[in-house]
Amino acid sequence: MTVTPSVPAETSGRRGTVQRPWIRHLTGSSAPMFAVAGLLLVVVVFQLVTEPNFASSSNIANLLRTSAVPILLVVGMTMVILTGGIDLSMGGILSLCGIAYAKMVIAGVPTSLALVLTVLLGAALGIGVNGLLIGRFGLSFFVVTLASASVLGGIALLWSGNRQFDMSGDGLARALGNDTLGSLLPYGAIIAVVAVVLAGLVLRYTIFGRSVYAIGGNQEAAQLSGVGGARVIASVYGVSGACAGLASVMMIGRQTIADPTAGSSSIVLYVVAATLLAGVTITGGAGSVYGALIGTAFLQVLSNALALRGFNNSWQMVVTGAILLVAVYLDRVRLRLAARRG
C-alpha cells in the first residue's frame, strides 16, 4: 500500500515554497489597518500615562471637533483612490465652496439652502471638471486634479477679493463646525462618522461599490465586464467634491471666517496620508473607508500629542509627510510579498 505523505499546512504556492503564517498575515489586505489600529492604541495609552491633559473633556471634545473635517474629506478621497485615481483638487473645491457659501449667506440666502447649494456645487465641480475630463476623455487624473486645484483656488481668491469674511454670526455653520451634543460630542464628528458608515455600506453592498473596486483593480477588464467606467469615475469625484463642499461649511463654523486659502496643499497631503496609511492601496482596488478612518484617527491623535507637547504645525507637517512616505513604501512591500506568495 502506497502512503501519500502529508503536506504541512504552511507549504503551498509556487515551486513548493513554504508559506509561513506570519507572511500570510503581513500580506493580507487588512494587515495595515490592524497595524495602524495597534499603533493608535499604543499612542493613546502613552498619552494617558504621560499627559494628564490628554484625557480631559475639553481636549477630547477638541480632538473630535478638529477630526470632523479630515474624516469627511477622507471619505471622498478613499472612493477616488479605490478607483486608482487621486483628487488633488479637493483643497481648491473646499476653498471655492467656502467662499460661495459665505457670499450666499451675506446676500441673504437662508443658511440651510446655502448649505445644500454649497454641497451641490462641490459635487458639480467634482463631476463636471474632474469626472468629465478623467472619466470621459481619459486624461491623467494627476494632471487634471492638479490643474483644477490651481484654477479653483485662483477663482476663490479672485471672487473673495483675496480677503476673509466674518461668519461668526452664522448659527448653522457654528453648529456644524463647533457646537457639541452635550459637553463632549461635536455635531460635526457625528456627521463625519455617519458619512463613513454610509460610504462603507455603499462600497460593500451595492453594485456601485463593487464597480469602484473593479475599476481600481483592472479598469479595462471591468469595462469589458460591462462596468461603466466613465460614470463610476465621475461619480466618485462627485462624492469627493460633495464632501469638500460640506467640509467647507464645517471649517467656516470652526474658524468663524470664510478663508479663500482654507484648502491649502497641506490639508490635501494630510487627507491623502490618512487614506493610504491604513491599507487603501495607492494603485486602487483594495482597502476600505474604515481603514481610512483609523488612519485619520491615528494622525489626529498624533497631532494632538505633538501639540500638547509644544510642537508647532511645522513639525506636524514634517511628521505627516514622513508617515505618508513610510505608508506608501510599506504598501509596496506588502504587495510584493503577496505577489511572491502567489
C-alpha positions in Angstrom: 0.0 0.0 0.0 1.3 3.4 -1.0 1.3 6.1 1.6 1.0 9.6 0.5 3.0 11.9 2.7 1.0 14.7 4.3 1.9 18.3 3.3 2.3 20.8 6.1 -0.4 23.5 6.2 2.1 26.2 5.7 3.5 24.6 2.5 1.9 25.9 -0.7 2.5 28.2 -3.6 4.9 28.0 -6.5 7.9 25.7 -6.6 6.9 24.2 -3.3 7.9 27.2 -1.3 7.0 27.3 2.3 4.4 29.9 3.2 4.9 30.9 6.8 1.7 32.0 8.7 3.3 35.4 9.5 3.8 36.1 5.8 0.1 35.4 5.1 -0.8 37.8 7.9 1.6 40.5 6.7 0.4 40.3 3.1 -3.3 40.3 3.9 -5.3 43.3 2.8 -6.4 44.0 6.4 -2.9 43.9 7.8 -2.1 47.7 7.5 -5.5 48.5 9.2 -4.8 46.3 12.2 -1.2 47.5 12.4 -2.2 51.2 12.5 -5.0 50.4 15.0 -2.3 48.8 17.2 -0.1 51.9 16.9 -3.1 54.1 17.7 -3.8 52.2 20.8 -0.1 52.5 21.8 -0.1 56.3 21.3 -3.4 56.6 23.3 -2.1 54.6 26.2 1.2 56.5 26.2 -0.7 59.8 26.2 -3.0 58.7 29.0 0.1 57.7 31.2 2.3 60.7 30.4 0.0 63.6 29.6 -2.7 64.5 32.2 -4.5 66.9 29.9 -5.0 64.3 27.2 -8.0 62.7 28.9 -9.6 66.0 29.9 -13.1 66.5 28.5 -12.1 69.8 26.8 -9.2 68.1 24.9 -11.3 65.1 23.9 -14.0 67.4 22.6 -11.4 69.5 20.7 -9.8 66.3 19.3 -13.2 65.1 18.0 -14.1 68.6 16.7 -10.8 69.0 14.7 -11.2 65.5 13.3 -14.6 66.1 11.7 -13.3 67.9 8.6 -10.4 65.4 7.8 -12.7 62.4 8.3 -15.3 63.8 5.9 -12.6 64.6 3.3 -11.1 61.1 3.7 -14.5 59.6 2.7 -14.4 61.2 -0.7 -10.6 60.6 -1.1 -11.0 56.9 -0.3 -13.6 56.4 -3.1 -11.4 58.2 -5.6 -8.2 56.3 -4.7 -10.1 53.0 -4.8 -10.7 53.6 -8.5 -6.9 54.1 -9.0 -7.0 57.9 -9.0 -6.4 60.8 -6.6 -8.1 64.1 -6.0 -5.6 66.9 -5.6 -8.3 69.4 -6.4 -10.0 68.8 -3.1 -8.4 71.8 -1.5 -9.5 74.1 -4.4 -13.1 72.9 -4.2 -13.1 73.4 -0.4 -11.9 77.0 -0.8 -14.3 77.9 -3.6 -17.3 76.3 -1.9 -16.5 78.1 1.3 -16.5 81.5 -0.4 -19.7 80.5 -2.3 -21.4 79.7 1.0 -20.3 82.9 2.6 -21.4 85.0 -0.4 -24.8 83.4 -0.4 -25.3 83.9 3.4 -24.2 87.5 3.2 -26.6 88.0 0.3 -29.5 86.9 2.5 -29.9 83.3 1.3 -31.2 81.1 4.1 -28.4 79.2 5.6 -30.0 75.7 5.2 -30.5 76.4 1.4 -27.0 77.8 1.2 -25.6 74.6 2.7 -27.5 72.4 0.2 -26.3 74.6 -2.7 -22.7 74.5 -1.5 -22.7 70.7 -1.3 -24.3 70.5 -4.8 -21.7 73.0 -6.1 -18.9 70.7 -4.7 -20.5 67.7 -6.4 -21.0 69.6 -9.7 -17.3 70.7 -9.7 -16.1 67.1 -9.0 -18.3 65.6 -11.7 -18.2 68.4 -14.3 -14.5 69.1 -14.2 -12.6 66.1 -12.8 -15.1 63.4 -13.6 -15.7 64.5 -17.2 -12.0 65.1 -18.1 -10.7 61.9 -16.4 -13.6 59.5 -16.9 -14.9 60.6 -20.3 -11.8 61.9 -22.1 -9.3 59.7 -20.4 -6.9 62.5 -19.2 -4.4 61.9 -16.4 -6.0 62.2 -13.0 -2.8 63.7 -11.7 -2.7 66.5 -14.3 -6.4 67.2 -14.2 -6.8 67.4 -10.5 -3.6 69.4 -10.1 -4.7 71.9 -12.7 -8.2 72.2 -11.3 -6.8 72.7 -7.8 -4.9 75.7 -9.2 -7.8 77.1 -11.2 -10.4 76.7 -8.5 -8.1 78.1 -5.8 -7.4 81.1 -8.0 -11.1 81.7 -8.6 -11.7 81.6 -4.8 -9.1 84.3 -4.4 -10.5 86.4 -7.2 -14.1 86.1 -6.1 -13.3 86.9 -2.5 -11.0 89.8 -3.4 -8.3 87.9 -1.6 -9.9 88.7 1.8 -11.7 86.7 4.5 -15.3 87.1 5.5 -16.5 87.2 9.1 -19.0 84.4 9.6 -19.2 84.5 13.4 -23.0 85.2 13.3 -23.8 82.1 11.2 -25.5 79.7 13.6 -25.8 76.7 11.2 -22.1 76.8 10.3 -21.2 77.2 14.0 -23.4 74.2 14.9 -21.7 72.0 12.2 -18.2 73.1 13.0 -18.0 73.9 16.7 -21.1 73.0 18.7 -21.4 69.8 20.7 -24.1 67.4 21.7 -23.9 67.6 25.4 -20.4 68.7 26.5 -18.3 66.1 24.6 -19.6 65.0 21.2 -19.4 67.6 18.4 -22.2 67.5 15.7 -19.5 67.7 13.0 -17.9 64.5 14.3 -21.3 62.7 14.3 -21.9 63.8 10.7 -18.5 62.6 9.6 -18.8 59.2 11.3 -22.3 58.8 9.7 -20.7 59.6 6.3 -18.0 56.9 6.9 -20.7 54.3 7.8 -22.8 55.1 4.8 -19.8 55.0 2.5 -18.7 51.7 3.9 -22.2 50.2 3.3 -22.3 51.5 -0.2 -18.9 50.1 -1.1 -19.6 46.7 0.4 -23.2 46.0 -0.5 -24.0 47.9 -3.7 -23.3 47.4 -7.4 -21.7 50.8 -7.4 -19.3 49.8 -4.6 -18.3 46.7 -6.4 -17.7 48.7 -9.6 -15.4 51.1 -7.7 -13.2 48.2 -6.6 -13.4 46.5 -10.0 -12.2 49.7 -11.8 -9.4 50.1 -9.3 -8.3 46.5 -9.7 -8.4 46.4 -13.5 -10.3 49.1 -15.4 -10.0 47.5 -18.8 -11.3 44.2 -17.5 -14.1 46.0 -15.6 -15.3 47.8 -18.7 -15.2 44.5 -20.7 -17.5 43.1 -18.0 -20.0 45.9 -18.6 -18.9 48.2 -15.7 -19.5 51.8 -16.8 -16.0 53.2 -16.0 -16.7 56.8 -17.0 -19.9 57.0 -15.0 -18.3 55.4 -11.9 -15.2 57.6 -12.1 -17.4 60.8 -12.5 -19.5 59.6 -9.5 -16.5 59.2 -7.1 -15.1 62.6 -8.0 -18.6 63.9 -7.4 -18.7 62.3 -4.0 -15.3 63.8 -3.2 -16.5 67.3 -4.3 -19.6 67.0 -2.2 -17.6 66.0 0.9 -15.3 69.0 0.3 -18.4 71.3 0.0 -19.8 70.1 3.3 -16.4 70.3 4.9 -16.0 73.9 3.8 -19.1 74.9 5.8 -17.8 72.9 8.8 -14.4 74.7 8.6 -16.2 78.1 8.4 -18.1 77.2 11.6 -14.9 76.0 13.3 -12.8 79.1 12.3 -15.8 81.6 12.2 -14.4 83.0 8.9 -14.6 82.1 5.3 -11.0 81.9 4.0 -10.2 81.7 0.3 -6.9 79.8 1.2 -8.6 77.3 3.5 -7.9 74.4 1.2 -4.2 74.6 1.3 -1.9 71.9 -0.1 -1.1 70.8 3.4 -4.7 69.7 4.1 -4.7 67.6 0.9 -1.4 66.0 1.9 -2.9 65.2 5.3 -6.0 63.6 3.7 -4.0 61.5 1.3 -1.7 60.3 4.1 -4.6 59.4 6.3 -6.3 57.5 3.4 -3.2 55.5 2.5 -1.9 54.9 6.0 -4.2 52.0 7.0 -4.4 50.0 3.8 -6.1 51.8 1.0 -3.7 50.9 -1.9 -2.5 53.8 -3.9 -2.9 51.9 -7.1 -6.6 51.2 -6.3 -8.8 48.2 -5.9 -8.0 47.4 -2.3 -8.7 48.9 1.1 -11.7 50.3 3.0 -13.2 53.5 4.3 -12.9 52.1 7.8 -9.2 51.7 7.4 -9.0 55.3 6.2 -11.0 56.3 9.3 -8.4 54.5 11.5 -5.6 56.2 9.6 -7.2 59.6 10.2 -7.7 58.9 13.9 -4.0 57.9 14.2 -2.8 61.1 12.6 -5.2 63.2 14.6 -4.2 61.7 17.9 -0.5 62.0 17.0 -1.0 65.7 16.0 -2.8 66.3 19.3 0.0 64.6 21.2 2.6 66.8 19.4 0.5 70.0 20.1 0.2 69.1 23.8 4.0 68.8 24.0 4.5 72.2 22.4 5.4 71.2 18.8 4.0 73.7 16.2 2.3 73.0 13.0 5.5 72.8 11.0 6.6 69.7 12.9 3.2 68.2 12.4 3.6 68.7 8.6 7.0 67.1 8.7 5.6 64.0 10.6 2.6 63.7 8.3 4.9 63.8 5.2 7.2 61.2 6.6 4.3 58.9 7.6 3.0 59.2 4.0 6.3 58.0 2.6 6.5 55.2 5.0 2.9 54.1 4.3 3.4 54.0 0.5 6.7 52.1 0.9 5.2 49.5 3.3 2.2 49.0 1.0 4.6 48.4 -1.9 6.5 45.8 0.2 3.2 44.1 1.2 2.1 43.8 -2.4 5.5 42.3 -3.4 5.2 39.8 -0.6 1.7 39.0 -1.7 2.8 38.5 -5.4 5.7 36.3 -4.2 3.2 34.2 -2.2 1.4 33.6 -5.4 
